[in-house]
Amino acid sequence: KGKARQEQLALWLQLPEPQVLFEAPHRILALLEDLETAGLGNRPVCFGRELTKQFETFYRGKFTEVVQHIRTDPYAEKGEWVLLWAGATAPGTPSAHEIHTTLEQAAQELLQHLPARTATDLLVTLSGLPKKQVYQAVLDIKNSMPPTAPA
């Protein structure tokens, strides 16, 4: 309760793993306020009410958007809740867009010197992504590159 609860929530929000929390219906709105205060921010969440029952309801999206929907739900304080939110990212962790841009740049550079299959094998080894996905991306990049003049 109180300060101890807020401190525990703050600790959970710092963990890199996704977190799952179960909450009683009469305490859900207070918990959402505590999570907002603790800094859940725009992290992706999935909150469910009355799981495996007739009136099962899910709310998915960014925390701030989901909270707005729950606060306007007349049934929010009915039924047990399960809350799931994404883990914290470490400072300096690149975004998915940054990773994609870096891999695209690497593919373009590799394709200037290597065949598509060899470039794909190197990118798969470096990135850990599925080979089929990387190969398709390499082919797309190769097809979008201007033709090189023969030496």
Phi, psi and omega per residue, in radians:
K1 nan 2.732 3.006
G2 0.999 -2.289 -3.058
K3 -1.113 -0.680 3.134
A4 -1.073 -0.700 3.115
R5 -1.123 -0.772 3.140
Q6 -1.134 -0.676 3.107
E7 -1.139 -0.722 3.120
Q8 -1.139 -0.739 3.106
L9 -1.086 -0.724 3.119
A10 -1.061 -0.679 3.097
L11 -1.148 -0.764 -3.139
W12 -1.087 -0.626 -3.115
L13 -1.217 -0.292 3.130
Q14 -1.531 -0.228 -3.098
L15 -1.266 2.475 -3.124
P16 -1.331 -0.301 -3.134
E17 -1.472 2.632 3.018
P18 -1.060 2.582 -3.117
Q19 -2.030 2.505 3.098
V20 -2.129 2.347 -3.101
L21 -2.407 2.416 3.084
F22 -1.852 2.419 -3.104
E23 -2.471 2.547 3.102
A24 -1.318 2.640 -3.076
P25 -1.071 -0.632 -3.088
H26 -1.297 -0.151 3.141
R27 -1.993 0.046 -3.021
I28 -1.128 -0.766 -3.101
L29 -1.145 -0.655 3.089
A30 -1.162 -0.685 3.116
L31 -1.112 -0.745 3.126
L32 -1.057 -0.698 3.082
E33 -1.117 -0.735 3.126
D34 -1.132 -0.691 3.108
L35 -1.160 -0.648 3.096
E36 -1.132 -0.779 3.111
T37 -1.123 -0.670 -3.112
A38 -1.262 -0.268 3.040
G39 1.786 0.578 3.099
L40 -1.151 -0.514 2.981
G41 0.985 -2.245 -3.075
N42 -1.790 0.450 3.122
R43 -1.189 2.541 3.082
P44 -1.154 2.417 -3.134
V45 -2.412 2.810 2.948
C46 -2.433 1.981 -3.138
F47 -1.983 2.319 -3.123
G48 -2.201 2.528 3.127
R49 -2.160 2.418 3.084
E50 1.025 0.846 -3.127
L51 -1.045 2.463 3.136
T52 1.096 0.372 3.109
K53 -2.105 3.042 -3.054
Q54 -1.028 -0.690 -3.055
F55 -1.806 0.593 3.103
E56 -0.963 2.295 -3.114
T57 -2.368 2.383 3.088
F58 -2.114 2.511 3.033
Y59 -2.168 2.131 -3.122
R60 -2.229 2.572 3.090
G61 2.475 -2.752 3.081
K62 -1.361 2.529 -3.033
F63 -0.897 -0.831 -3.068
T64 -1.072 -0.645 3.121
E65 -1.239 -0.747 -3.113
V66 -1.105 -0.724 -3.138
V67 -1.064 -0.703 3.115
Q68 -1.052 -0.738 3.132
H69 -1.160 -0.732 -3.112
I70 -1.157 -0.700 -3.140
R71 -1.101 -0.452 3.129
T72 -1.655 -0.060 -3.141
D73 -1.388 2.037 -3.128
P74 -1.152 -0.281 -3.127
Y75 -1.790 0.201 -3.065
A76 -1.008 -0.605 -3.092
E77 -1.671 0.466 3.055
K78 -2.182 2.232 3.094
G79 1.617 2.635 3.133
E80 -1.265 2.593 -3.099
W81 -1.994 2.542 2.970
V82 -2.169 2.171 -3.116
L83 -2.006 2.302 3.123
L84 -2.278 2.222 3.080
W85 -2.338 2.684 -3.111
A86 -1.164 2.596 3.094
G87 -1.211 2.842 3.128
A88 -1.277 2.549 3.047
T89 -1.659 2.495 -3.140
A90 -1.225 2.553 3.082
P91 -1.001 2.383 3.135
G92 1.513 -0.037 3.103
T93 -1.251 2.227 -3.102
P94 -1.227 2.599 3.094
S95 -1.335 2.928 3.107
A96 -1.063 -0.651 3.118
H97 -1.119 -0.760 3.123
E98 -1.101 -0.715 3.118
I99 -1.115 -0.785 3.135
H100 -1.061 -0.786 3.140
T101 -1.074 -0.758 3.138
T102 -1.110 -0.779 3.124
L103 -1.139 -0.658 3.111
E104 -1.119 -0.766 3.109
Q105 -1.098 -0.744 3.126
A106 -1.109 -0.723 3.137
A107 -1.102 -0.756 3.125
Q108 -1.063 -0.750 3.135
E109 -1.157 -0.779 -3.136
L110 -1.117 -0.663 -3.105
L111 -1.181 -0.319 3.085
Q112 -1.292 -0.334 -3.046
H113 -2.163 -0.284 -3.023
L114 -2.321 2.745 3.008
P115 -1.176 2.776 -3.078
A116 -0.995 -0.727 -3.104
R117 -1.127 -0.723 3.135
T118 -1.178 -0.729 3.104
A119 -1.066 -0.721 3.123
T120 -1.084 -0.822 -3.132
D121 -1.019 -0.738 3.117
L122 -1.137 -0.779 -3.123
L123 -1.152 -0.648 3.097
V124 -1.116 -0.765 3.138
T125 -1.090 -0.732 -3.087
L126 -1.317 -0.644 -3.019
S127 -1.668 -0.496 -3.066
G128 1.392 0.104 3.133
L129 -1.356 2.799 3.129
P130 -1.093 2.411 -3.050
K131 -1.052 -0.749 -3.117
K132 -1.048 -0.750 -3.138
Q133 -1.148 -0.776 -3.123
V134 -1.161 -0.742 -3.116
Y135 -1.071 -0.751 3.120
Q136 -1.102 -0.730 3.119
A137 -1.116 -0.721 3.121
V138 -1.101 -0.744 3.113
L139 -1.119 -0.711 3.104
D140 -1.072 -0.756 3.129
I141 -1.148 -0.756 -3.132
K142 -1.064 -0.746 -3.128
N143 -1.214 -0.425 3.137
S144 -1.554 -0.174 -3.134
M145 -1.381 2.534 3.065
P146 -1.180 2.562 3.135
P147 -1.134 2.518 3.125
T148 -1.578 2.539 3.130
A149 -1.320 2.454 3.124
P150 -1.132 2.555 -3.083
A151 -1.406 nan nan
